[in-house]
Amino acid sequence: NNLQITVKLVENGRGSAFLFSRKIGDELTVLYPFGYFGLPDSIAEELVFIGTGTGLIPLLSILESFSANTKPKL
């Protein structure tokens, strides 16, 4: 029942300024992600992940979900 987010404070960024101004205990209404971002169950070749900004976070989530046997070397 936890939500973990990563936010970079961007100068004049409306979203990051809003989130950084919140205090512990503040309530927020959030929407779940729409769409799908993931990997197929079976992968036959090596993969390269490239991401910047907000595109990095889904990649980190995928990497963290690998089991100890399939986790790639970073």
VENTA-V796692 format. One record per backbone hydrogen bond with DSSP energy under -0.5 kcal/mol. NH is the residue of the N-H (numbers start at 0). CO is the residue of the C=O. E is the energy in kcal/mol with one decimal. If there is no record, write none. Layout:
# VENTA-V796692
NH,CO,E ; NH,CO,E
This chain:
# VENTA-V796692
8,6,-0.5 ; 9,7,-0.7 ; 12,9,-2.8 ; 13,11,-0.6 ; 16,12,-2.2 ; 17,13,-1.9 ; 18,14,-2.3 ; 19,15,-2.7 ; 20,16,-1.1 ; 21,18,-1.2 ; 25,22,-2.5 ; 29,27,-0.6 ; 49,47,-0.5 ; 54,51,-1.9 ; 55,52,-1.6 ; 56,53,-0.5 ; 57,53,-0.7 ; 58,54,-0.7 ; 59,55,-2.1 ; 60,56,-2.1 ; 61,57,-2.1 ; 62,58,-2.5 ; 63,59,-2.4 ; 64,60,-1.1 ; 64,61,-0.6 ; 65,61,-0.6 ; 65,62,-0.9 ; 69,66,-0.7 ; 70,66,-1.6
